[in-house]
Amino acid sequence: MKTKEMAKTTENKITEGVIWKQLLLFFFPILFGTFFQQLYNAADAVIVGRFVGKEALSAVGGGTGTVINLLVGFFVGLASGATVVISQYYGARKSELVSYAVHTAMAFGIVGGFVMMVGGILTAPAILTAMDTPSDVLGPSILYIRIYFAGTIGNLIYNIGSGILRAVGDSRRPLYFLIASCFVNIILDLILIVGCGLGVAGAAIATICSQAFSALLVILVLVRVDDMHHLELRQIRFDHKMLKRIIRIGFPAGLQSVMYSFSNIIIQTAINGLGTDTVAAWTVYGKLDALFWMTISSFGIAITTFVGQNYGAGKSDRVRKGIRSCLGMSFGAAIFISIVLRIGGHAIYGFFTSDPEVMRIGIQITQFLVPTFATYVCVEILSGALRGVGDCWIPTLICLSGICLIRILWIMLAVPRKPDIYTIIFSYPLTWVTTSILFIVYYCFFSKIKIAKASPAS
C-alpha cells in the first residue's frame, strides 16, 4: 500500500511538469464540469421558461438562486478549507494527515448538509418575502426552494468529494460525474415538467435527484481509490485538530460567500422592485454570465490546488510563476468571453424566453456588464492563490470591504436617487475595480507568497 501511494504521488505532475500546461490540464476538466453544472441549472430555466411561463422562470432563478447561494455558499466555503489542507498534505506526501482530512471533511459534509437542509427550509420563505419578491413569483419560489433544500445533503457531499479529488490533482472524474448528473437532470426535467406538469416542483425534484446521483458517484470513487485519499465509510468521523484546521482556513471563505450573497440579496431586492420582467431578464442574464463565472472560478480552483501542492512541496518559485501564468490566461479568457456575449447575447436570450420586454431589458444588462468582466480577474486568481498557502483572513477582509461593503452602500445611497437597472448593476464594475487594486497591492507588498519562501505543510 505504501509503495502504491508513493508511486501515485510521484505521477502527480502539478509539482513537476510545465507550469502552464499543468494549469490547463487541471483547468479544462474543472471548466467543463462547471459548464455541465450550469447546463443543468440552465435546463431548468429553459424548460420552465418555455413550458410554464416567465413567473415560473423567475421562481427557479432570481431570488431563489440568491438565497441558495447564501446558505449553500457558506458551507461550501467552509468545506473549501479541506481542499486546501488536503492539497498541502498531498504535496508534502503526508498520507496519514491526508486520510484524517478526508474523513473529517466527509463527516462535516453529512452534518453540515443536515444543518443546511433544516435552516434552508425554515428561513428561506422569510428571506424571499423580505427581498420584496413579486407576489406572482413568491409562491412558486417558496415551493422550489423548500424542495431544493430537502435534498441539499447530496449537494454538499458532492462538493466536498469533488474538492478532495481536485486537491490531489484529479479534476477529470468530477467532470464525468457532472456530465452524468446533467443528463439525469435534463431527462427528469422533461418527464416531471413537460410530461407530468409539475412546474417548478418538477424542476426542484429533478435538481436534487441529479445532485444525489453525483454524490453517490463521488463516494464510490473515493471508496475504491487506492491512494492516500482513500475513503473508509466506517472511518468517517471528526478529528478535532483537523476540523479546527479546516475551519480556520475555510471559515473566511464561507464568510466571504455569505457576504457576497448578502450583497447580492440587496441587489436582487432592488431589481425585484422593478417588476417581473426585469426579474426574469436578470435571471436569464445570470445564465449567460455564468459562462464567465464558471471560467474564472475554474482558474481560481486550479490555482488554489496548484499553489497548495507546490507550497506544501516547498517550491516557492514555482508558486509565483504559476500565479503569473494563471493571471495571463484568465485575462485572455475574460476578454474572449466578453466579446462572445456582447455579439451573441441577443440570440442566446431567445433560447430562454420569447417575451420581447424581457429580452429588451436583458440585452441592456448584457451590453453594459460584459465589457467589464476583465476587471474581476485579479480578485479571483489572487484570492485563490492566497488561499492555497493558507492566507485567508486578509483576502476575506479585502473582499468584504472592497466588494460587499461598497456594493451595499452604493445600493442604499445611489439607487434611491436614480432607481433604474443601470444604477443597480453599476455596483458590479465599481466594486470589482476597487477590490482588484487592493488585491494587487496586498499581493505585491505584503503577502507571504512574495515576502517568504514556501514551506511544507505541518
N, C-alpha and C positions, 0 to 999 in steps of 0.2 A: 504493500500500500504506500509506504513512504517513497519507494522508488518511482511509482506511478505518479504520485503527487509532484515530485521534483521534475519528472520528465515533462508533465503537462505545463508546469510553471515555466520551464525553460523555453517551451514552444511559444509562450506569450511574447509577441513582438512589440508590444506597447512600450516596453522599456529598452528595446534594442533596435528596431527597424528604422527605415527612413521616416522622418517625423511626419511630413505632410501626407505621405502615403498611409501611414498608420492611422492618422486622424481621419482621413477619408474612408478607409476601410471600416473604421469603427462608426463613423458618422452616417454613412448611407443606410445601413440596416436600421439605425435609430430613426432616420428620416422617413424611410418607407414604412416603418412600424407606426410612427406618429401619423403618417398620411392615412393609413388604414384605420387608425383610431378616429381621426377626423372624418373619414369617409363614412363610418357607420353612424357618427353623430349627424353628419350631413344627410345621410339616407333618411333618418327620422324627419329632418326638416323638409326634404324634398317630397317624400311620400305624404307627410301630414299636410304640407302646404298645397299640394296638388289635389289630394283626395278629400281633405276635411275643410280647410279654409285658413284665412290669414289669422283668425283668432287662435286657432289651434297651433299654427306656426309660431305665433308669439309665445304660446304656452310652453312649447318644448325648447325654446331658446330664451333670449331676453333675460327677464328677471330670474327664471328658474336656473339658467346657466350660471348666473352670478352668485346665487345662493349656494348652488352645488360647489362652485369653486371656492366659496368662503369656507365651507365646512370640510370638504374633501381635501382642499389645498393645504389646510393646516396639518392634517395627519400625514399626508404625502410628504410635506415639508419636513416633519419630524422624522419620517422614515428615511429621508434622503441622507440623514446622518449615518445610517447603516451603510449606505453605498460608499460614502467617503471612508469610513472606518475599514470596511472590508477591502476596498481598493488599496489602502495604505498597507494593511497587514499582508495582503496578497502580493503586493510589490516587494515587501520585505521578506516574503516566504515564511511567514509565521502561521503555520497550519492550525495549531490549536486555538489561537486567537481568532482566526477566520471562522472556525467552527462555532465558537462561543457567540460571535457576532451574528452568524446566520440564524442560529436557533433563537437567540434573543429577538432578532428582527421579526421572525415569523410569529413568535408569541405576542409581540407588540401588534402585529397585523391583525391577529384574531381579536385581542382585547380592544384595540383602537377601533376596529371595524364595528364592533358591537356598540361602543360608546357613540360613534358617529351615526349609526343607524337610529338609535334612540333619540339622540339630540336633533338629528335632521327631521325626523317625523314630528317631534314635538314643537320645534321652534320655527321651521320653515314657513308655515302659514302666516304666523305673526310677522315675520320678516317681509314676506311678499306684500302683506297688507300695508306695512309701514313704508314700503317702497312706492306706494301710490300706484300699484298695478291696476291698469284699466279694468273696470268691473266686468266687461265681457271676456276678459282673459283670466281673471283671478281664480274662478272655479276650476277650469281645466289645469291651471298652473299648480294649484294645491294638490289635485289628484295625481298629476305627473310626478311631482317632487316626492310625495309620500311613497309612491310605489318605487321610485328610484332609490330612496334611502333604505327601503326594506331589503334591498339586495346589495347594499354597499360593502358588506364584508368581503365579497368576492373581488370588488374593485380594489380595495386596499391590499389584499393578499397578492393579487396580480402585480400591482405596482411595486410591492416590496420584493417579490420573487424576481421580476424582471430587473429590478435595481441590483439584486445580488448577482445575476448573470452578467449584467453590464459592468459591474465592479471588477469582475475577473476577466473582462475583455470579450465576453460572449454577447455580441449585440445581434446575432443572427436569429437565435431561437425566439427571443421576444418578438421579432418581426413575424416569424412564422405563426406564432400564437395569435397575433393581432389580425393577420390575414384570415386565419380560420374563423376567429370570432366576428370579423367583419361580415363574412358570408353568412354566418349564423344569424347575425342581426338583421341583415337585409332580407333574408328568407322569412324570418319571423315577422318583420315589418309588413311584408306583403300579405302574409297569412292573417295576422292579427288586425292590421289597419284596413287593408283593402278587402280581404276575404271575410273577416268576422265583424268588421265595422266597429272596432273597439276604440278608434280615435287615439287620443293622447295616452290613454291607458295602455293600448296595444304597443305604442312606441316605447313607453317606460318598461313594460314587461319584456319586450324584445331586447332592450338595452341591458337589463340586469341578468337575463339569461345568457347573453353573449359574454358578459363580464365574468359570470360564474364559470363558463366554459373555458375562458382564457386562464382563470385562476387554477382550474383543475390541471390544465396542460403544464403550467409552470411548476406546480408542485410535483407532478410526475417526473419532470426532467430533473429537478433538484434531488428527488429521492433516488433516481437511477444514476446520477452522475458519479464518476469515480475520480474525484478530485477533492481538494481540501474544503470546498464549499458544499460538500455532500450533506443532504438533509435527512436526519433520522426523526421520523414523526414522534417517536417516544421520547426524544431528547428536547422537544420544543418546550422551553421554559425560559424564565427570565434569569439571566446572570446580572446581578445588580451593578457590578462595576462596569460591565459592558453596556448595560442600559443607560447608566449615567453618562458614559462617553458618547453614546449615540444621540441622546437627548441634548447633551451640551453642544454638539455640532449641529443637530437637526432642528433644535428649537428656534434659533434665529431664522432659519429658512421657513419654518412653519409660521412664525410671527410675521415675517415679511409677506408670505402668501395671504395671511388674514388681512393685513393692512392694504395690500393690493386689491383684494376682493372688496374690502370695506369702501375704498375709494371708488371702485367700480360700481358698487351699490349706489353710492351717491350720484354717480354719473347716470346710472340706469334710472334712478328716481327722477332726475331732471329730464331724461329722454321720455320716460313714461308720461310726464306732464304735457308732452307734445302730441299725444294721441296714438291710437293703434297703428296707423300707417307708418309712423316714424319708428315705433317699437318693432314692427315687422321688418322694416328696412334695416334697422340696426342689427336684428337677428340674422338676416341674410348676409350683411356685411361681415358679421362675426365669422361666418363660414368662409368668406373669401379671404379675409386677412389671416385666417388660420394657416394658410399656405406659408405666410411669413413666419408666424409664431412657431409652427412645427419645425421649420428650417432652423431658425435661430436658436430655439430651445434644444434641438438635436446637437448643434455645435456646442451649446453650453454643457450638455450632458457629456459629450465626447471630451471636452477639455477638462472637465472635473475628474473624470476617470483617468485621463492621460496624466494630468498633474498629480493626482493622488498616488498612482502606481510609481511614477518616476520620483516623486518626493519620498515615498516610502523606500525606494531603492537608493536614495541619496544622490540622484542625478539632477542637480540644480540647474546646470547649463541647459540640459535637455528640456527642463520645465519652461525656462524662459523662451527658448526657441519655439517650443510648441505653442505657446501663447501668441507669439508674433505670427506664426503660420495660420493659426486659427482665426485671428483677427482679420488677416488679409482675405481669407476665403469667405468669411462671414460678410464682410463689406461687399465683396463681389456678388454674393448670393442675394443680399438685400437690394442692391441696385437692380439686378436682373428681375427679381420678383416685382419690384415697384413698376418697372416698365411693362411687364406682362399684365398686371392687374389694371394699370392705367389704360392700356389699349383694349384689353378684352373684358373689362368689367361688365359692360352692358350685356354682352352675350351670356356671361355666366349668371347674371341675375335672372335671365329668362328660364333657367332650369328650376329656380325656386318658386317663382311667382309670375303670374300674368297680370297682376294688378298694376296699372300704369302709374298710380301715385306712389306706391311702394317702390317701384323701380326708379322713379324720378328722384326720390329722396335718397335712395341707396347709392345711385350714381354720384350724387353730390358729395356724400360722405366719402366714397371711394376716391374720387378725384382730389379731394382735399388731403386725405391722410396718407395714401400710399407713397407719395414722394418723400415723406418724412421718415420712412422705415429705417434708413441707414443711421439716423441719429440715436437709435436704441442699441446698436451693435455692441458698443463698449460696455454698456450696463450688463448685458447677458454674459459676454465672454469673460470680462474681468471678474465679475462676481463668481462665475463658475470656477475660474482658476483659483481664486482665493479660497473658495470652499474646499477645493482639492487639497490644500495644505492645512485645513482646519481653521482658517482665519474667517470667522463667520460674523462676529458681532459688529465690527466696524462697517463691513459691506451692508449689513442689515440696516444699521443706523443711517447710512448714506441713502439707501433706497427709501427708508421710511420718511426721511426729511425731503430728499430731492424729488421723489415721485409722489408719495402718498400725501404728505402734509401740504405741499404746494398745490397738488391736484384738488384736494378738499377745499383749500382756501379759495382757489380760482372758482370752483363751482358755487361756493357760498357768496362770494363777493362780486364776481363778474357776471354770472349768468342772470341774477335778478335784474341787472341793469339792461341786459340785452338777451332775452330768453329765446335764442334760436339754436339750431343744430350746430352752426359753425362756432358759436361761442363755447358750446359744451365740448366739442371734440378738439378744440384748440388746446385743451388741457393736456392732451397726449404729447404732441411735439414739444410743448413748453417744458414739461417735466422730464422728457427723455433727454433733451439737450442739457438741462441743468444737472441731471444725475450723471450723465456721461462725463462732464467736466470734473465733477467731484471724484469719480472713479479714476480717471486718468491721473489726477493729482495724487490721490492716495496710493495708487499702484506704483507710480514712478518714484515717489519720495518716501513713503512710509511703510509699505507692505513688507512682510517677511520674505516674499519672493525676491524682492530687489535688494534688501539690505542684509539678508542672511543666507547661508548655504542650507540646502535641504538636508534633512537627517531622517533616517529610517524611523517608522512609527514605533512607539514603545508601549 
